[in-house]
Amino acid sequence: MKYKAIVLDLDGTLMTSNNQITKKTKDLLIEIQKQGMIVVLASGRPTRGLLKAIEALELKQYGGYVLSYNGGRIIDIKNNTLIFDSYLDVNTILELFDTSRLLKTTLLAYTDQFILTQDHDKYIQIESKINDMAIVKVPYFKNEINSTSVKCLMTGDPIHLEKVEGKLRNQYEDRLSISRSMPFFLECMPKGINKGNCLKILLNHLNLNKDEVIACGDGYNDISLMDAVGLGIAMENGCEPIKEKAHYITLSNDDEGISHVIEKFIIKKTH
């Protein structure tokens, strides 16, 4: 069966370590879109952090889709319409802030335009740079939270955050989805929100069967994609759990891993 869509994580997958899409990968992705392939970007990033990739891959022209915030928001780029949306309520955000203080981590919340935090560490700077979003540092976080956020992000030293992840999963197992997108980023989302579950919503919207879809990822928050598609592919630079779960392991993000996938599984099937 010919594949009809490819789902791509950004950081560590589509993007190189220098946060770039290689020319070869970009050209191939545009070429397969011309042939009718649907490109879906699935990232923990806020929607704003996907704008450069959306433009580079010409998703508006060819009719691509975005799962931002780990799928918490699904957008039809061509028509600029919202297919699905979820969020954390104010009380949950306030509770997460108190929990983060007890666990000695930093907590971020998001608006469409900026990152809201009471702290300012190197990990927040990374999040700001990746997504081209300004940091608004406030004296008292809890006094400033007066609206919902699609997700919250805890940041901290990777070794410490690994311990925190287990504690959070136990504490919020009935209320939240918890996963790491990078070793120093811990995603806190509404229960059931992950890339795999939200991709299923999109595929239903598009009337696509999972066997018609390829997904590529490298991180812990990409593992759910592996069961949601017919061909789940891990990057060589990916974490061990996703490499164990994947159907195939491609080259690294710095070694044209996505180009390799397109040439091996798509181009030959479209001629």
HELIX and SHEET records of a PDB file:
HELIX    1   1 LEU A   10  LEU A   14  3                                   5    
HELIX    2   2 LYS A   23  LYS A   34  1                                  12    
HELIX    3   3 THR A   47  LEU A   50  5                                   4    
HELIX    4   4 LEU A   51  ALA A   56  1                                   6    
HELIX    5   5 LEU A   59  TYR A   62  1                                   4    
HELIX    6   6 TYR A   69  GLY A   71  5                                   3    
HELIX    7   7 VAL A   90  LEU A  102  1                                  13    
HELIX    8   8 LYS A  122  ASN A  131  1                                  10    
HELIX    9   9 PHE A  141  GLU A  144  1                                   4    
HELIX   10  10 PRO A  158  TYR A  172  1                                  15    
HELIX   11  11 LYS A  195  LEU A  206  1                                  12    
HELIX   12  12 LYS A  210  GLU A  212  5                                   3    
HELIX   13  13 TYR A  220  ASP A  222  5                                   3    
HELIX   14  14 ILE A  223  ALA A  228  1                                   6    
HELIX   15  15 GLU A  240  LYS A  245  1                                   6    
HELIX   16  16 GLY A  257  VAL A  261  1                                   5    
HELIX   17  17 ILE A  262  ILE A  267  3                                   6    
HELIX   18  18 LYS A  268  THR A  270  1                                   3    
SHEET    1   A 8 THR A  81  ASP A  85  0                                        
SHEET    2   A 8 ARG A  73  ASP A  76 -1                                        
SHEET    3   A 8 TYR A  65  SER A  68 -1                                        
SHEET    4   A 8 ILE A  38  ALA A  42  1                                        
SHEET    5   A 8 ALA A   5  LEU A   8  1                                        
SHEET    6   A 8 VAL A 213  GLY A 217  1                                        
SHEET    7   A 8 LEU A 231  MET A 235  1                                        
SHEET    8   A 8 TYR A 248  THR A 250  1                                        
SHEET    1   B 6 ALA A 134  LYS A 137  0                                        
SHEET    2   B 6 PHE A 114  THR A 117  1                                        
SHEET    3   B 6 THR A 106  TYR A 110 -1                                        
SHEET    4   B 6 CYS A 152  THR A 155 -1                                        
SHEET    5   B 6 PHE A 185  PRO A 190 -1                                        
SHEET    6   B 6 LEU A 176  MET A 182 -1                                        
END                                                                             
